[in-house]
Amino acid sequence: MKNVTVTMDEALLQRARVAAARDGKSLSRFVAEAVEQRVGRPLTQREALERFLAGPLMNLTDENGKAPARDEFYD
């Protein structure tokens, strides 16, 4: 974990402290979770692979539905 200094308006700080306390969290955890919601979290390898595989399929067949031969594919 890294420490970060954040500057904010006094009124905003007070509201953030109240919201964190209401959620039963430290202000640090509250802010970290808010940032994570905004920027997202890194994907695991499995999540990245599932997202990739869920994408559109590439049509590699010709107009007759025939796939290219190996030699044609690597030309």
Rosetta blueprint (number, residue, H / E / L):
1 M L
2 K L
3 N L
4 V L
5 T L
6 V L
7 T L
8 M L
9 D L
10 E H
11 A H
12 L H
13 L H
14 Q H
15 R H
16 A H
17 R H
18 V H
19 A H
20 A H
21 A H
22 R H
23 D L
24 G L
25 K L
26 S L
27 L H
28 S H
29 R H
30 F H
31 V H
32 A H
33 E H
34 A H
35 V H
36 E H
37 Q H
38 R H
39 V H
40 G L
41 R L
42 P L
43 L L
44 T L
45 Q H
46 R H
47 E H
48 A H
49 L H
50 E H
51 R H
52 F H
53 L H
54 A L
55 G L
56 P L
57 L L
58 M L
59 N L
60 L L
61 T L
62 D L
63 E L
64 N L
65 G L
66 K L
67 A L
68 P L
69 A L
70 R H
71 D H
72 E H
73 F H
74 Y L
75 D L
